[in-house]
Amino acid sequence: MSKGFCSALLISAVALIHMGLAQAGAIDDAVRRGVLKVGTTPTYVPFEMTDKQGHIVGFEIDLLKVMSQALGVELELVAVPYTELVAGLLAKKFDLIGSGMTVTQERNLKLNFSDSFIVVGQSVLLHPRLAGKVTSVEDLDDASYRIATTEGTTGESAARRFLGAARLSTFATPEEGVRHVMLGQATPSFMTHPIT
């Protein structure tokens, strides 16, 4: 074996070990602190949402509670807009993201994803006046339609990719988009806050 090849192999091994330690570091830090800080956007019913008392609840939140109990730490939920989740994690404002996020190629280059526990598709919410007029997603690829979507989601990506002729508006929360659809200010809506 050449000296250069052995050096490259050694450097690669050290890099992999270092990456492994860095990835484990956030959980190790949480255990040392006694608190697992999780970034979430509580607007994706039934996975993460806010109840009438203002508490963040939901299926994914229940999973996070069980996980923190297994680690022997308290769970601290940090509510942020969906578009700030990745930046917040990279800035170490929290230890992990617990807010239904689709694995995309771009995100996968920045983040380590857990195994998927559910797969959902895109949904279209139409204003009642379009009942019977729109029979497929392709029908919406027209400048006469206004599309509402949640900013930063794969729903927004899908709308941009498949409905390029339509007029697109993005909103910080699914509720804002749905409100625009119900008021007739946006015709259909790709309302998805994706999860995989």
C-alpha positions in Angstrom: 0.0 0.0 0.0 1.2 3.5 -0.8 2.0 5.9 2.0 -0.5 8.5 0.5 -3.3 5.9 0.5 -2.6 4.9 4.1 -2.6 8.5 5.1 -5.9 9.1 3.4 -7.3 6.0 5.1 -6.2 7.2 8.5 -7.5 10.7 7.9 -10.9 9.3 6.8 -11.0 7.0 9.9 -10.3 10.0 12.2 -12.9 12.1 10.4 -15.5 9.4 10.8 -14.7 8.9 14.5 -14.9 12.7 15.0 -18.2 12.9 13.1 -19.6 10.0 15.2 -18.6 11.8 18.4 -20.0 15.1 17.3 -23.3 13.4 16.4 -23.5 11.6 19.8 -22.5 14.9 21.5 -25.9 16.6 21.5 -27.5 13.7 23.3 -24.5 13.3 25.7 -24.7 17.1 26.4 -28.5 16.8 27.1 -27.9 13.9 29.5 -25.1 15.9 31.3 -27.4 19.0 31.5 -30.4 16.9 32.5 -32.5 18.6 29.8 -33.2 17.6 26.2 -34.0 20.7 24.2 -36.1 20.1 21.2 -37.0 22.6 18.5 -40.6 22.3 17.2 -43.2 24.1 15.3 -46.5 23.3 16.9 -48.8 23.7 13.9 -49.0 20.2 12.4 -52.1 18.5 13.9 -52.0 15.7 15.3 -48.2 15.5 15.5 -47.4 18.8 17.3 -49.9 21.4 18.2 -50.9 23.7 21.0 -53.8 22.8 23.2 -56.4 25.3 24.8 -54.1 25.9 27.7 -51.1 26.8 25.5 -49.2 23.5 26.0 -47.5 21.8 23.1 -49.0 18.4 22.6 -49.3 15.7 20.0 -48.1 12.3 18.8 -44.6 13.4 18.1 -44.5 15.2 21.4 -45.6 12.0 23.2 -42.6 10.2 21.5 -40.2 12.9 22.7 -41.5 12.6 26.2 -40.9 8.8 26.2 -37.5 9.4 24.7 -36.5 12.0 27.4 -37.8 9.7 30.1 -35.6 6.8 28.7 -32.6 9.2 28.8 -33.5 10.3 32.4 -33.8 14.0 31.4 -36.4 16.7 31.3 -37.9 17.6 28.0 -37.8 21.3 27.0 -39.7 22.2 23.9 -38.5 25.3 22.0 -41.2 26.6 19.7 -39.9 28.3 16.6 -41.2 29.0 13.0 -40.8 26.0 10.7 -38.3 28.0 8.6 -36.0 28.5 11.7 -35.8 24.8 12.7 -32.7 23.8 10.7 -30.8 27.1 11.4 -31.7 26.7 15.1 -30.4 23.2 15.3 -27.2 24.2 13.5 -26.8 27.1 15.9 -27.2 24.7 18.8 -30.3 26.5 20.1 -31.7 23.0 20.7 -30.4 19.4 20.6 -32.7 18.0 18.0 -35.8 18.8 15.9 -39.1 17.2 16.7 -41.4 18.7 14.1 -42.3 16.4 11.3 -39.7 17.0 8.6 -39.4 15.2 5.3 -36.0 13.9 4.4 -34.8 15.8 1.3 -31.5 15.7 -0.4 -30.7 19.3 0.7 -31.7 18.7 4.3 -29.9 15.4 4.4 -26.6 17.1 3.6 -27.0 19.2 6.8 -28.8 17.0 9.2 -28.8 13.4 10.5 -32.4 12.0 10.3 -33.9 9.3 12.4 -35.7 6.4 10.8 -39.1 7.5 9.5 -42.0 6.5 11.6 -44.7 7.7 9.1 -45.0 8.6 5.5 -47.6 11.1 4.2 -48.2 12.7 0.9 -49.2 16.1 -0.3 -52.8 17.3 0.1 -54.8 19.9 -1.7 -57.5 21.9 0.1 -59.9 23.5 -2.3 -62.4 26.3 -1.8 -65.9 24.9 -2.0 -66.7 26.9 -5.1 -64.2 24.8 -7.0 -66.0 21.5 -6.2 -66.4 19.6 -9.5 -64.3 22.1 -11.4 -60.9 20.9 -10.4 -60.4 17.1 -11.0 -56.6 16.8 -10.7 -53.6 18.6 -9.5 -52.6 19.3 -13.1 -55.8 21.4 -13.5 -54.3 23.9 -11.0 -51.3 24.7 -13.1 -52.9 27.8 -14.5 -52.3 31.5 -13.9 -56.0 31.9 -12.9 -55.4 30.0 -9.7 -53.8 31.3 -6.5 -52.0 28.7 -4.5 -51.3 29.0 -0.7 -48.6 26.9 0.9 -46.6 26.7 4.1 -43.2 28.4 3.8 -40.2 26.1 3.8 -42.1 22.8 3.4 -42.0 20.2 0.7 -45.6 21.4 -0.1 -44.1 24.7 -1.2 -41.4 22.8 -3.2 -44.1 20.6 -4.9 -46.3 23.7 -5.7 -43.3 25.5 -7.3 -42.3 22.3 -9.2 -45.7 21.2 -10.5 -47.8 24.4 -10.5 -45.3 26.9 -12.0 -48.0 28.7 -14.0 -50.2 29.4 -10.9 -49.7 32.3 -8.6 -48.0 31.1 -5.3 -48.3 32.7 -1.9 -46.4 31.2 1.1 -47.4 31.6 4.7 -45.6 31.0 8.0 -48.3 28.6 9.3 -50.7 26.2 7.8 -53.5 28.1 9.6 -52.8 31.3 7.7 -52.9 29.5 4.4 -56.1 27.7 5.2 -57.7 31.0 6.3 -56.8 32.5 2.9 -58.4 29.5 1.1 -61.6 29.6 3.2 -61.9 33.4 2.6 -61.5 32.8 -1.1 -58.2 34.7 -1.2 -56.4 31.6 -2.4 -58.1 29.1 -4.6 -56.5 25.8 -3.7 -53.9 25.2 -1.1 -51.0 22.8 -0.8 -51.3 22.8 3.0 -48.6 20.5 4.1 -46.1 20.6 6.9 -44.4 17.4 5.8 -43.4 14.5 7.9 -41.7 11.2 7.0 
